[in-house]
Amino acid sequence: MPEEENKKMTKKEYYDLIKNVIEGTDVAEKDELIEFINKQVAQIEAKAEKAKARAAEKRIAGDALREKVKSILTNELQTADEITNQIEDEEEISRAKVIARLTQLVKNGEAEKADVKVDSRNVKAYKLAE
């Protein structure tokens, strides 16, 4: 029971609760209020669907970039900058996006990460997992 006390209600849950209260009363504008609540709930649901669709599109784009980054990896160590420079025809591709995909590949066991010295500083380099 304590978990329910700490749980925040969503707007949809509030609207459902208000709708239930209104349905049990004899308010003059009962039908208009219920229609308003139904419209608000429909808008909330539509917004949630759009958000799911956008998230799916981003996930697909991220998967495509991950595959592109993986295709650039070889058995030789390469820095993130070197890998980023090899990705062509993509204006939106930033070094941060490439590093994020490299990190995913390392976590999946598809790539390996190591330190290399470049201009007297240590830099992370990546290669295909063996």
C-alpha positions in Angstrom: 0.0 0.0 0.0 2.8 2.6 0.7 3.9 2.3 -2.9 0.6 3.5 -4.1 0.7 6.5 -1.9 4.0 7.6 -3.4 2.9 7.0 -7.0 2.0 10.1 -8.9 -1.2 10.1 -10.9 -1.0 10.8 -14.6 -3.2 13.4 -16.3 -5.2 10.6 -17.9 -5.8 9.0 -14.5 -7.0 12.4 -13.1 -9.4 12.8 -16.0 -10.7 9.3 -15.6 -11.3 10.0 -11.9 -13.0 13.3 -12.6 -15.1 11.6 -15.3 -16.2 8.9 -12.8 -17.2 11.6 -10.2 -19.1 13.6 -12.8 -21.0 10.5 -14.1 -22.3 9.9 -10.6 -23.7 13.4 -10.3 -26.6 15.4 -11.8 -24.6 18.4 -12.9 -26.4 20.4 -15.6 -23.4 20.4 -18.0 -22.7 16.7 -17.4 -22.6 15.7 -21.1 -20.4 18.6 -22.0 -18.0 17.9 -19.2 -17.7 14.2 -20.2 -17.2 15.2 -23.8 -14.4 17.6 -22.8 -12.7 14.9 -20.7 -12.9 12.4 -23.5 -11.4 14.9 -25.9 -8.5 15.7 -23.4 -7.8 12.0 -22.9 -7.8 11.4 -26.7 -5.2 14.2 -27.1 -3.0 12.7 -24.3 -3.2 9.3 -26.0 -2.4 10.8 -29.5 0.6 12.7 -28.1 1.9 9.5 -26.5 1.5 7.6 -29.8 3.5 10.3 -31.6 6.2 10.2 -29.0 6.5 6.4 -29.5 6.7 6.8 -33.2 9.5 9.4 -32.9 11.4 7.2 -30.5 11.1 4.3 -32.9 12.4 6.5 -35.8 15.4 7.6 -33.7 16.1 4.1 -32.6 16.1 2.9 -36.3 18.4 5.9 -37.3 20.7 5.0 -34.4 20.9 1.4 -35.5 21.7 2.5 -39.0 24.6 4.7 -37.7 25.8 1.9 -35.5 26.0 -0.4 -38.5 27.8 2.3 -40.5 30.3 2.8 -37.7 30.8 -0.9 -37.3 31.5 -1.2 -41.1 34.3 1.3 -40.7 36.1 -0.6 -37.9 39.0 -2.8 -38.8 41.5 -4.9 -36.9 43.6 -1.8 -36.6 43.0 0.7 -33.8 41.4 3.9 -34.9 40.5 7.0 -32.9 36.9 8.4 -32.8 38.0 11.3 -34.9 39.4 9.1 -37.6 36.2 7.0 -37.6 34.0 10.2 -37.7 36.0 11.5 -40.6 35.3 8.4 -42.6 31.5 8.7 -42.4 30.5 10.6 -45.4 27.3 12.2 -46.7 25.9 12.7 -43.2 25.8 16.3 -42.1 24.2 15.5 -38.7 26.9 13.1 -37.7 28.8 14.4 -34.7 31.8 13.0 -32.9 29.6 12.5 -29.9 27.1 10.4 -31.9 29.9 8.3 -33.2 31.4 7.8 -29.7 28.0 6.8 -28.4 27.7 4.1 -31.1 31.2 2.9 -30.5 30.4 2.6 -26.8 27.3 0.5 -27.7 29.5 -1.7 -29.9 32.0 -2.2 -27.1 29.2 -3.1 -24.7 27.8 -5.6 -27.2 31.2 -7.2 -27.5 31.4 -6.3 -31.2 34.3 -3.8 -30.8 37.3 -3.3 -28.4 38.6 -0.1 -26.9 42.2 0.7 -26.0 44.3 3.8 -25.2 46.7 5.1 -27.8 49.1 8.0 -27.6 48.4 10.9 -30.0 50.5 14.1 -29.8 51.6 13.3 -26.3 48.1 12.6 -24.9 46.2 9.4 -24.4 43.1 8.9 -26.7 40.6 6.1 -26.9 40.9 4.0 -30.0 38.6 1.3 -31.3 38.8 -1.8 -33.4 36.7 -4.9 -34.2 36.5 -7.5 -31.5 38.6 -10.6 -32.0 
